[in-house]
Amino acid sequence: MNKYHMKNIYILVHGAWADENAWGYLKPLLEKDGHTVNTVNLPAMEQTKRTLTLFHCKVM
């Protein structure tokens, strides 16, 4: 990598019905090129409903 190549910070967010493992191929490629990569693991809908129920929130 030359001195003019900017290193970026990437935050990868998966889509529906996936988890952070969806980025298993892309993340190492970006990191190998010197970028900082973070993945986010969003909760599944059923898990969210259970959590809301525990706190006595109305689940629609």
Secondary structure, 3 states (H helix, E strand, C coil): CCCCCCCCEEEEECCCCCCHHHHCCHHHHHHHCCCEEEEECCCCHHHHHHHHHHCCCCCC
